Amino acid sequence: MRLDYVMADVFTDTALAGNQLAVFEEGDAVPVELMRALAREIGFSETVYVGGGDHILFAGVDGVLEA
């Protein structure tokens, strides 16, 4: 399975000075266990999966912060 994602630099006006965030735009195609594994592998403080009008936000590797 190929999954494309965007790395965003958020909460800043200065490049490379903010919080790193991974955004998967086709997140509705990703099973929750794979979401958790990808968030752990990427290692950012937050990873977002967007799709179908919804989103799931993983904070760290501990699990779902917001759905």
mmJSON file of the N, C-alpha and C atoms, coordinates in Angstrom:
{"data_MODEL":{"atom_site":{
"group_PDB":["ATOM","ATOM","ATOM","ATOM","ATOM","ATOM","ATOM","ATOM","ATOM","ATOM","ATOM","ATOM","ATOM","ATOM","ATOM","ATOM","ATOM","ATOM","ATOM","ATOM","ATOM","ATOM","ATOM","ATOM","ATOM","ATOM","ATOM","ATOM","ATOM","ATOM","ATOM","ATOM","ATOM","ATOM","ATOM","ATOM","ATOM","ATOM","ATOM","ATOM","ATOM","ATOM","ATOM","ATOM","ATOM","ATOM","ATOM","ATOM","ATOM","ATOM","ATOM","ATOM","ATOM","ATOM","ATOM","ATOM","ATOM","ATOM","ATOM","ATOM","ATOM","ATOM","ATOM","ATOM","ATOM","ATOM","ATOM","ATOM","ATOM","ATOM","ATOM","ATOM","ATOM","ATOM","ATOM","ATOM","ATOM","ATOM","ATOM","ATOM","ATOM","ATOM","ATOM","ATOM","ATOM","ATOM","ATOM","ATOM","ATOM","ATOM","ATOM","ATOM","ATOM","ATOM","ATOM","ATOM","ATOM","ATOM","ATOM","ATOM","ATOM","ATOM","ATOM","ATOM","ATOM","ATOM","ATOM","ATOM","ATOM","ATOM","ATOM","ATOM","ATOM","ATOM","ATOM","ATOM","ATOM","ATOM","ATOM","ATOM","ATOM","ATOM","ATOM","ATOM","ATOM","ATOM","ATOM","ATOM","ATOM","ATOM","ATOM","ATOM","ATOM","ATOM","ATOM","ATOM","ATOM","ATOM","ATOM","ATOM","ATOM","ATOM","ATOM","ATOM","ATOM","ATOM","ATOM","ATOM","ATOM","ATOM","ATOM","ATOM","ATOM","ATOM","ATOM","ATOM","ATOM","ATOM","ATOM","ATOM","ATOM","ATOM","ATOM","ATOM","ATOM","ATOM","ATOM","ATOM","ATOM","ATOM","ATOM","ATOM","ATOM","ATOM","ATOM","ATOM","ATOM","ATOM","ATOM","ATOM","ATOM","ATOM","ATOM","ATOM","ATOM","ATOM","ATOM","ATOM","ATOM","ATOM","ATOM","ATOM","ATOM","ATOM","ATOM","ATOM","ATOM","ATOM","ATOM","ATOM","ATOM"],
"id":[1,2,3,4,5,6,7,8,9,10,11,12,13,14,15,16,17,18,19,20,21,22,23,24,25,26,27,28,29,30,31,32,33,34,35,36,37,38,39,40,41,42,43,44,45,46,47,48,49,50,51,52,53,54,55,56,57,58,59,60,61,62,63,64,65,66,67,68,69,70,71,72,73,74,75,76,77,78,79,80,81,82,83,84,85,86,87,88,89,90,91,92,93,94,95,96,97,98,99,100,101,102,103,104,105,106,107,108,109,110,111,112,113,114,115,116,117,118,119,120,121,122,123,124,125,126,127,128,129,130,131,132,133,134,135,136,137,138,139,140,141,142,143,144,145,146,147,148,149,150,151,152,153,154,155,156,157,158,159,160,161,162,163,164,165,166,167,168,169,170,171,172,173,174,175,176,177,178,179,180,181,182,183,184,185,186,187,188,189,190,191,192,193,194,195,196,197,198,199,200,201],
"type_symbol":["N","C","C","N","C","C","N","C","C","N","C","C","N","C","C","N","C","C","N","C","C","N","C","C","N","C","C","N","C","C","N","C","C","N","C","C","N","C","C","N","C","C","N","C","C","N","C","C","N","C","C","N","C","C","N","C","C","N","C","C","N","C","C","N","C","C","N","C","C","N","C","C","N","C","C","N","C","C","N","C","C","N","C","C","N","C","C","N","C","C","N","C","C","N","C","C","N","C","C","N","C","C","N","C","C","N","C","C","N","C","C","N","C","C","N","C","C","N","C","C","N","C","C","N","C","C","N","C","C","N","C","C","N","C","C","N","C","C","N","C","C","N","C","C","N","C","C","N","C","C","N","C","C","N","C","C","N","C","C","N","C","C","N","C","C","N","C","C","N","C","C","N","C","C","N","C","C","N","C","C","N","C","C","N","C","C","N","C","C","N","C","C","N","C","C","N","C","C","N","C","C"],
"label_atom_id":["N","CA","C","N","CA","C","N","CA","C","N","CA","C","N","CA","C","N","CA","C","N","CA","C","N","CA","C","N","CA","C","N","CA","C","N","CA","C","N","CA","C","N","CA","C","N","CA","C","N","CA","C","N","CA","C","N","CA","C","N","CA","C","N","CA","C","N","CA","C","N","CA","C","N","CA","C","N","CA","C","N","CA","C","N","CA","C","N","CA","C","N","CA","C","N","CA","C","N","CA","C","N","CA","C","N","CA","C","N","CA","C","N","CA","C","N","CA","C","N","CA","C","N","CA","C","N","CA","C","N","CA","C","N","CA","C","N","CA","C","N","CA","C","N","CA","C","N","CA","C","N","CA","C","N","CA","C","N","CA","C","N","CA","C","N","CA","C","N","CA","C","N","CA","C","N","CA","C","N","CA","C","N","CA","C","N","CA","C","N","CA","C","N","CA","C","N","CA","C","N","CA","C","N","CA","C","N","CA","C","N","CA","C","N","CA","C","N","CA","C","N","CA","C","N","CA","C","N","CA","C","N","CA","C"],
"label_alt_id":[null,null,null,null,null,null,null,null,null,null,null,null,null,null,null,null,null,null,null,null,null,null,null,null,null,null,null,null,null,null,null,null,null,null,null,null,null,null,null,null,null,null,null,null,null,null,null,null,null,null,null,null,null,null,null,null,null,null,null,null,null,null,null,null,null,null,null,null,null,null,null,null,null,null,null,null,null,null,null,null,null,null,null,null,null,null,null,null,null,null,null,null,null,null,null,null,null,null,null,null,null,null,null,null,null,null,null,null,null,null,null,null,null,null,null,null,null,null,null,null,null,null,null,null,null,null,null,null,null,null,null,null,null,null,null,null,null,null,null,null,null,null,null,null,null,null,null,null,null,null,null,null,null,null,null,null,null,null,null,null,null,null,null,null,null,null,null,null,null,null,null,null,null,null,null,null,null,null,null,null,null,null,null,null,null,null,null,null,null,null,null,null,null,null,null,null,null,null,null,null,null],
"label_comp_id":["MET","MET","MET","ARG","ARG","ARG","LEU","LEU","LEU","ASP","ASP","ASP","TYR","TYR","TYR","VAL","VAL","VAL","MET","MET","MET","ALA","ALA","ALA","ASP","ASP","ASP","VAL","VAL","VAL","PHE","PHE","PHE","THR","THR","THR","ASP","ASP","ASP","THR","THR","THR","ALA","ALA","ALA","LEU","LEU","LEU","ALA","ALA","ALA","GLY","GLY","GLY","ASN","ASN","ASN","GLN","GLN","GLN","LEU","LEU","LEU","ALA","ALA","ALA","VAL","VAL","VAL","PHE","PHE","PHE","GLU","GLU","GLU","GLU","GLU","GLU","GLY","GLY","GLY","ASP","ASP","ASP","ALA","ALA","ALA","VAL","VAL","VAL","PRO","PRO","PRO","VAL","VAL","VAL","GLU","GLU","GLU","LEU","LEU","LEU","MET","MET","MET","ARG","ARG","ARG","ALA","ALA","ALA","LEU","LEU","LEU","ALA","ALA","ALA","ARG","ARG","ARG","GLU","GLU","GLU","ILE","ILE","ILE","GLY","GLY","GLY","PHE","PHE","PHE","SER","SER","SER","GLU","GLU","GLU","THR","THR","THR","VAL","VAL","VAL","TYR","TYR","TYR","VAL","VAL","VAL","GLY","GLY","GLY","GLY","GLY","GLY","GLY","GLY","GLY","ASP","ASP","ASP","HIS","HIS","HIS","ILE","ILE","ILE","LEU","LEU","LEU","PHE","PHE","PHE","ALA","ALA","ALA","GLY","GLY","GLY","VAL","VAL","VAL","ASP","ASP","ASP","GLY","GLY","GLY","VAL","VAL","VAL","LEU","LEU","LEU","GLU","GLU","GLU","ALA","ALA","ALA"],
"label_asym_id":["A","A","A","A","A","A","A","A","A","A","A","A","A","A","A","A","A","A","A","A","A","A","A","A","A","A","A","A","A","A","A","A","A","A","A","A","A","A","A","A","A","A","A","A","A","A","A","A","A","A","A","A","A","A","A","A","A","A","A","A","A","A","A","A","A","A","A","A","A","A","A","A","A","A","A","A","A","A","A","A","A","A","A","A","A","A","A","A","A","A","A","A","A","A","A","A","A","A","A","A","A","A","A","A","A","A","A","A","A","A","A","A","A","A","A","A","A","A","A","A","A","A","A","A","A","A","A","A","A","A","A","A","A","A","A","A","A","A","A","A","A","A","A","A","A","A","A","A","A","A","A","A","A","A","A","A","A","A","A","A","A","A","A","A","A","A","A","A","A","A","A","A","A","A","A","A","A","A","A","A","A","A","A","A","A","A","A","A","A","A","A","A","A","A","A","A","A","A","A","A","A"],
"label_entity_id":["1","1","1","1","1","1","1","1","1","1","1","1","1","1","1","1","1","1","1","1","1","1","1","1","1","1","1","1","1","1","1","1","1","1","1","1","1","1","1","1","1","1","1","1","1","1","1","1","1","1","1","1","1","1","1","1","1","1","1","1","1","1","1","1","1","1","1","1","1","1","1","1","1","1","1","1","1","1","1","1","1","1","1","1","1","1","1","1","1","1","1","1","1","1","1","1","1","1","1","1","1","1","1","1","1","1","1","1","1","1","1","1","1","1","1","1","1","1","1","1","1","1","1","1","1","1","1","1","1","1","1","1","1","1","1","1","1","1","1","1","1","1","1","1","1","1","1","1","1","1","1","1","1","1","1","1","1","1","1","1","1","1","1","1","1","1","1","1","1","1","1","1","1","1","1","1","1","1","1","1","1","1","1","1","1","1","1","1","1","1","1","1","1","1","1","1","1","1","1","1","1"],
"label_seq_id":[1,1,1,2,2,2,3,3,3,4,4,4,5,5,5,6,6,6,7,7,7,8,8,8,9,9,9,10,10,10,11,11,11,12,12,12,13,13,13,14,14,14,15,15,15,16,16,16,17,17,17,18,18,18,19,19,19,20,20,20,21,21,21,22,22,22,23,23,23,24,24,24,25,25,25,26,26,26,27,27,27,28,28,28,29,29,29,30,30,30,31,31,31,32,32,32,33,33,33,34,34,34,35,35,35,36,36,36,37,37,37,38,38,38,39,39,39,40,40,40,41,41,41,42,42,42,43,43,43,44,44,44,45,45,45,46,46,46,47,47,47,48,48,48,49,49,49,50,50,50,51,51,51,52,52,52,53,53,53,54,54,54,55,55,55,56,56,56,57,57,57,58,58,58,59,59,59,60,60,60,61,61,61,62,62,62,63,63,63,64,64,64,65,65,65,66,66,66,67,67,67],
"pdbx_PDB_ins_code":[null,null,null,null,null,null,null,null,null,null,null,null,null,null,null,null,null,null,null,null,null,null,null,null,null,null,null,null,null,null,null,null,null,null,null,null,null,null,null,null,null,null,null,null,null,null,null,null,null,null,null,null,null,null,null,null,null,null,null,null,null,null,null,null,null,null,null,null,null,null,null,null,null,null,null,null,null,null,null,null,null,null,null,null,null,null,null,null,null,null,null,null,null,null,null,null,null,null,null,null,null,null,null,null,null,null,null,null,null,null,null,null,null,null,null,null,null,null,null,null,null,null,null,null,null,null,null,null,null,null,null,null,null,null,null,null,null,null,null,null,null,null,null,null,null,null,null,null,null,null,null,null,null,null,null,null,null,null,null,null,null,null,null,null,null,null,null,null,null,null,null,null,null,null,null,null,null,null,null,null,null,null,null,null,null,null,null,null,null,null,null,null,null,null,null,null,null,null,null,null,null],
"Cartn_x":[0.847,0.0,0.889,0.66,1.401,0.56,1.169,0.486,1.327,0.786,1.475,1.079,2.034,1.739,2.543,2.101,2.751,3.345,4.566,5.172,4.936,4.27,3.966,4.723,5.058,5.72,4.677,4.08,2.93,3.255,2.376,2.482,3.693,4.018,5.142,4.983,5.622,5.722,7.106,7.995,9.37,9.583,10.112,10.356,11.271,10.924,11.72,11.817,10.869,10.919,9.695,8.77,7.526,7.485,6.281,6.031,5.861,6.545,6.397,5.09,4.417,3.139,3.076,2.715,2.507,1.013,0.643,-0.759,-0.954,-1.769,-2.152,-3.509,-3.564,-4.793,-5.817,-5.416,-6.35,-6.435,-6.593,-6.572,-7.711,-8.825,-9.95,-9.634,-8.543,-8.141,-7.167,-6.816,-5.793,-6.459,-6.24,-6.772,-6.146,-6.886,-6.432,-5.113,-4.929,-3.658,-2.483,-2.694,-1.638,-1.393,-2.454,-2.283,-1.353,-1.609,-0.796,0.663,0.876,2.228,2.95,2.245,2.856,3.234,2.349,2.653,3.896,4.012,5.18,6.456,6.368,7.526,7.979,7.027,7.367,7.972,7.404,7.986,7.715,6.812,6.458,5.541,5.371,4.484,3.023,2.688,1.317,1.3,0.359,0.125,-1.377,-1.791,-3.212,-3.567,-4.715,-5.266,-6.596,-6.716,-7.896,-8.548,-9.872,-10.562,-12.037,-12.814,-14.242,-14.927,-14.344,-14.938,-14.591,-13.833,-13.437,-11.921,-11.454,-10.025,-9.767,-8.594,-8.123,-6.745,-6.542,-5.265,-4.605,-3.407,-2.615,-1.606,-1.588,-0.604,0.476,1.674,2.751,2.403,2.755,2.431,1.441,0.912,0.009,-1.395,-1.766,-3.083,-3.841,-5.13,-6.007,-6.213,-5.924,-6.185,-7.568,-7.905,-9.156,-9.644,-10.92,-11.474,-12.709],
"Cartn_y":[-1.181,0.0,1.239,2.12,3.38,4.472,5.192,6.286,7.548,8.563,9.847,10.716,11.513,12.445,13.717,14.754,16.06,16.326,16.841,17.299,18.805,19.232,20.652,21.212,22.476,23.202,24.195,23.901,24.663,25.492,26.431,27.318,28.24,28.698,29.621,30.431,31.572,32.362,32.218,31.5,31.321,29.879,29.713,28.369,27.575,26.321,25.366,25.737,26.519,26.932,26.481,25.793,25.42,23.957,23.474,22.09,21.267,20.134,19.266,18.502,18.358,17.668,16.866,15.589,14.761,14.72,14.94,14.95,13.941,12.924,11.946,12.374,12.773,13.325,12.261,11.002,9.912,8.99,9.582,8.846,7.877,8.085,7.168,5.78,5.644,4.346,3.608,4.222,3.655,3.051,1.745,1.141,1.772,1.817,2.492,1.928,0.63,0.053,0.512,0.657,1.164,2.643,3.398,4.804,4.917,4.095,4.106,3.759,2.741,2.315,3.392,4.043,5.116,6.3,6.679,7.784,7.465,6.23,5.814,5.884,5.412,5.391,6.799,7.681,9.057,9.798,9.604,10.159,11.628,12.255,13.644,13.695,14.879,14.997,14.797,15.053,14.867,14.363,13.48,12.968,13.018,13.564,13.725,12.895,12.216,11.442,12.083,12.575,13.293,12.481,12.469,11.803,11.658,11.727,11.545,12.586,13.786,14.839,14.755,13.742,13.56,13.643,13.653,13.584,12.857,12.257,11.626,12.19,12.659,13.243,12.349,11.851,11.09,12.035,12.107,12.909,11.956,12.131,11.211,9.818,8.826,7.444,6.833,7.649,7.125,6.85,7.432,7.14,8.352,8.16,9.181,10.315,11.514,12.7,13.254,13.241,13.84,13.081,12.835,12.15,12.887],
"Cartn_z":[0.0,0.0,0.0,-0.933,-1.001,-0.36,0.565,1.254,1.144,0.517,0.417,1.597,2.065,3.15,2.975,3.665,3.623,4.997,5.011,6.262,6.342,7.4,7.571,8.77,8.695,9.776,10.299,11.458,11.942,13.179,13.488,14.66,14.595,13.389,13.226,11.946,11.909,10.687,10.069,10.757,10.32,9.872,8.67,8.145,9.073,9.275,10.061,11.54,12.036,13.434,14.229,13.568,14.244,14.658,14.802,15.169,13.892,13.796,12.634,12.745,11.611,11.566,10.276,10.363,9.178,8.884,7.614,7.214,6.084,6.336,5.321,4.785,3.499,2.936,2.582,2.437,2.138,3.351,4.507,5.758,5.946,5.239,5.398,4.849,4.09,3.547,4.47,5.597,6.485,7.731,7.98,9.207,10.454,11.548,12.765,13.278,13.246,13.728,12.866,11.56,10.68,10.954,11.251,11.629,12.826,13.819,15.041,14.718,13.889,13.525,12.715,11.798,11.006,11.885,12.809,13.72,14.541,14.996,15.778,14.926,13.682,12.788,12.41,12.108,11.725,12.909,14.084,15.301,15.58,14.834,15.116,16.327,16.895,18.05,17.652,16.38,15.911,14.476,14.192,12.845,12.601,11.45,11.145,9.918,10.018,8.909,8.543,7.292,6.834,5.717,5.696,4.597,4.87,3.826,3.948,4.81,4.917,5.72,7.194,7.594,8.989,9.117,10.361,10.612,11.919,11.993,13.229,13.51,14.724,15.13,16.167,15.839,16.793,17.416,18.724,19.444,19.925,19.392,19.721,19.249,20.002,19.632,20.6,21.524,22.542,22.034,20.921,20.398,19.956,19.819,19.257,20.252,19.816,20.614,20.307,19.031,18.576,17.357,17.278,16.102,15.616],
"occupancy":[1.0,1.0,1.0,1.0,1.0,1.0,1.0,1.0,1.0,1.0,1.0,1.0,1.0,1.0,1.0,1.0,1.0,1.0,1.0,1.0,1.0,1.0,1.0,1.0,1.0,1.0,1.0,1.0,1.0,1.0,1.0,1.0,1.0,1.0,1.0,1.0,1.0,1.0,1.0,1.0,1.0,1.0,1.0,1.0,1.0,1.0,1.0,1.0,1.0,1.0,1.0,1.0,1.0,1.0,1.0,1.0,1.0,1.0,1.0,1.0,1.0,1.0,1.0,1.0,1.0,1.0,1.0,1.0,1.0,1.0,1.0,1.0,1.0,1.0,1.0,1.0,1.0,1.0,1.0,1.0,1.0,1.0,1.0,1.0,1.0,1.0,1.0,1.0,1.0,1.0,1.0,1.0,1.0,1.0,1.0,1.0,1.0,1.0,1.0,1.0,1.0,1.0,1.0,1.0,1.0,1.0,1.0,1.0,1.0,1.0,1.0,1.0,1.0,1.0,1.0,1.0,1.0,1.0,1.0,1.0,1.0,1.0,1.0,1.0,1.0,1.0,1.0,1.0,1.0,1.0,1.0,1.0,1.0,1.0,1.0,1.0,1.0,1.0,1.0,1.0,1.0,1.0,1.0,1.0,1.0,1.0,1.0,1.0,1.0,1.0,1.0,1.0,1.0,1.0,1.0,1.0,1.0,1.0,1.0,1.0,1.0,1.0,1.0,1.0,1.0,1.0,1.0,1.0,1.0,1.0,1.0,1.0,1.0,1.0,1.0,1.0,1.0,1.0,1.0,1.0,1.0,1.0,1.0,1.0,1.0,1.0,1.0,1.0,1.0,1.0,1.0,1.0,1.0,1.0,1.0,1.0,1.0,1.0,1.0,1.0,1.0],
"B_iso_or_equiv":[0.0,0.0,0.0,0.0,0.0,0.0,0.0,0.0,0.0,0.0,0.0,0.0,0.0,0.0,0.0,0.0,0.0,0.0,0.0,0.0,0.0,0.0,0.0,0.0,0.0,0.0,0.0,0.0,0.0,0.0,0.0,0.0,0.0,0.0,0.0,0.0,0.0,0.0,0.0,0.0,0.0,0.0,0.0,0.0,0.0,0.0,0.0,0.0,0.0,0.0,0.0,0.0,0.0,0.0,0.0,0.0,0.0,0.0,0.0,0.0,0.0,0.0,0.0,0.0,0.0,0.0,0.0,0.0,0.0,0.0,0.0,0.0,0.0,0.0,0.0,0.0,0.0,0.0,0.0,0.0,0.0,0.0,0.0,0.0,0.0,0.0,0.0,0.0,0.0,0.0,0.0,0.0,0.0,0.0,0.0,0.0,0.0,0.0,0.0,0.0,0.0,0.0,0.0,0.0,0.0,0.0,0.0,0.0,0.0,0.0,0.0,0.0,0.0,0.0,0.0,0.0,0.0,0.0,0.0,0.0,0.0,0.0,0.0,0.0,0.0,0.0,0.0,0.0,0.0,0.0,0.0,0.0,0.0,0.0,0.0,0.0,0.0,0.0,0.0,0.0,0.0,0.0,0.0,0.0,0.0,0.0,0.0,0.0,0.0,0.0,0.0,0.0,0.0,0.0,0.0,0.0,0.0,0.0,0.0,0.0,0.0,0.0,0.0,0.0,0.0,0.0,0.0,0.0,0.0,0.0,0.0,0.0,0.0,0.0,0.0,0.0,0.0,0.0,0.0,0.0,0.0,0.0,0.0,0.0,0.0,0.0,0.0,0.0,0.0,0.0,0.0,0.0,0.0,0.0,0.0,0.0,0.0,0.0,0.0,0.0,0.0],
"pdbx_formal_charge":[null,null,null,null,null,null,null,null,null,null,null,null,null,null,null,null,null,null,null,null,null,null,null,null,null,null,null,null,null,null,null,null,null,null,null,null,null,null,null,null,null,null,null,null,null,null,null,null,null,null,null,null,null,null,null,null,null,null,null,null,null,null,null,null,null,null,null,null,null,null,null,null,null,null,null,null,null,null,null,null,null,null,null,null,null,null,null,null,null,null,null,null,null,null,null,null,null,null,null,null,null,null,null,null,null,null,null,null,null,null,null,null,null,null,null,null,null,null,null,null,null,null,null,null,null,null,null,null,null,null,null,null,null,null,null,null,null,null,null,null,null,null,null,null,null,null,null,null,null,null,null,null,null,null,null,null,null,null,null,null,null,null,null,null,null,null,null,null,null,null,null,null,null,null,null,null,null,null,null,null,null,null,null,null,null,null,null,null,null,null,null,null,null,null,null,null,null,null,null,null,null],
"auth_seq_id":[1,1,1,2,2,2,3,3,3,4,4,4,5,5,5,6,6,6,7,7,7,8,8,8,9,9,9,10,10,10,11,11,11,12,12,12,13,13,13,14,14,14,15,15,15,16,16,16,17,17,17,18,18,18,19,19,19,20,20,20,21,21,21,22,22,22,23,23,23,24,24,24,25,25,25,26,26,26,27,27,27,28,28,28,29,29,29,30,30,30,31,31,31,32,32,32,33,33,33,34,34,34,35,35,35,36,36,36,37,37,37,38,38,38,39,39,39,40,40,40,41,41,41,42,42,42,43,43,43,44,44,44,45,45,45,46,46,46,47,47,47,48,48,48,49,49,49,50,50,50,51,51,51,52,52,52,53,53,53,54,54,54,55,55,55,56,56,56,57,57,57,58,58,58,59,59,59,60,60,60,61,61,61,62,62,62,63,63,63,64,64,64,65,65,65,66,66,66,67,67,67],
"auth_comp_id":["MET","MET","MET","ARG","ARG","ARG","LEU","LEU","LEU","ASP","ASP","ASP","TYR","TYR","TYR","VAL","VAL","VAL","MET","MET","MET","ALA","ALA","ALA","ASP","ASP","ASP","VAL","VAL","VAL","PHE","PHE","PHE","THR","THR","THR","ASP","ASP","ASP","THR","THR","THR","ALA","ALA","ALA","LEU","LEU","LEU","ALA","ALA","ALA","GLY","GLY","GLY","ASN","ASN","ASN","GLN","GLN","GLN","LEU","LEU","LEU","ALA","ALA","ALA","VAL","VAL","VAL","PHE","PHE","PHE","GLU","GLU","GLU","GLU","GLU","GLU","GLY","GLY","GLY","ASP","ASP","ASP","ALA","ALA","ALA","VAL","VAL","VAL","PRO","PRO","PRO","VAL","VAL","VAL","GLU","GLU","GLU","LEU","LEU","LEU","MET","MET","MET","ARG","ARG","ARG","ALA","ALA","ALA","LEU","LEU","LEU","ALA","ALA","ALA","ARG","ARG","ARG","GLU","GLU","GLU","ILE","ILE","ILE","GLY","GLY","GLY","PHE","PHE","PHE","SER","SER","SER","GLU","GLU","GLU","THR","THR","THR","VAL","VAL","VAL","TYR","TYR","TYR","VAL","VAL","VAL","GLY","GLY","GLY","GLY","GLY","GLY","GLY","GLY","GLY","ASP","ASP","ASP","HIS","HIS","HIS","ILE","ILE","ILE","LEU","LEU","LEU","PHE","PHE","PHE","ALA","ALA","ALA","GLY","GLY","GLY","VAL","VAL","VAL","ASP","ASP","ASP","GLY","GLY","GLY","VAL","VAL","VAL","LEU","LEU","LEU","GLU","GLU","GLU","ALA","ALA","ALA"],
"auth_asym_id":["A","A","A","A","A","A","A","A","A","A","A","A","A","A","A","A","A","A","A","A","A","A","A","A","A","A","A","A","A","A","A","A","A","A","A","A","A","A","A","A","A","A","A","A","A","A","A","A","A","A","A","A","A","A","A","A","A","A","A","A","A","A","A","A","A","A","A","A","A","A","A","A","A","A","A","A","A","A","A","A","A","A","A","A","A","A","A","A","A","A","A","A","A","A","A","A","A","A","A","A","A","A","A","A","A","A","A","A","A","A","A","A","A","A","A","A","A","A","A","A","A","A","A","A","A","A","A","A","A","A","A","A","A","A","A","A","A","A","A","A","A","A","A","A","A","A","A","A","A","A","A","A","A","A","A","A","A","A","A","A","A","A","A","A","A","A","A","A","A","A","A","A","A","A","A","A","A","A","A","A","A","A","A","A","A","A","A","A","A","A","A","A","A","A","A","A","A","A","A","A","A"],
"auth_atom_id":["N","CA","C","N","CA","C","N","CA","C","N","CA","C","N","CA","C","N","CA","C","N","CA","C","N","CA","C","N","CA","C","N","CA","C","N","CA","C","N","CA","C","N","CA","C","N","CA","C","N","CA","C","N","CA","C","N","CA","C","N","CA","C","N","CA","C","N","CA","C","N","CA","C","N","CA","C","N","CA","C","N","CA","C","N","CA","C","N","CA","C","N","CA","C","N","CA","C","N","CA","C","N","CA","C","N","CA","C","N","CA","C","N","CA","C","N","CA","C","N","CA","C","N","CA","C","N","CA","C","N","CA","C","N","CA","C","N","CA","C","N","CA","C","N","CA","C","N","CA","C","N","CA","C","N","CA","C","N","CA","C","N","CA","C","N","CA","C","N","CA","C","N","CA","C","N","CA","C","N","CA","C","N","CA","C","N","CA","C","N","CA","C","N","CA","C","N","CA","C","N","CA","C","N","CA","C","N","CA","C","N","CA","C","N","CA","C","N","CA","C","N","CA","C","N","CA","C","N","CA","C","N","CA","C"],
"pdbx_PDB_model_num":[1,1,1,1,1,1,1,1,1,1,1,1,1,1,1,1,1,1,1,1,1,1,1,1,1,1,1,1,1,1,1,1,1,1,1,1,1,1,1,1,1,1,1,1,1,1,1,1,1,1,1,1,1,1,1,1,1,1,1,1,1,1,1,1,1,1,1,1,1,1,1,1,1,1,1,1,1,1,1,1,1,1,1,1,1,1,1,1,1,1,1,1,1,1,1,1,1,1,1,1,1,1,1,1,1,1,1,1,1,1,1,1,1,1,1,1,1,1,1,1,1,1,1,1,1,1,1,1,1,1,1,1,1,1,1,1,1,1,1,1,1,1,1,1,1,1,1,1,1,1,1,1,1,1,1,1,1,1,1,1,1,1,1,1,1,1,1,1,1,1,1,1,1,1,1,1,1,1,1,1,1,1,1,1,1,1,1,1,1,1,1,1,1,1,1,1,1,1,1,1,1]
}}}
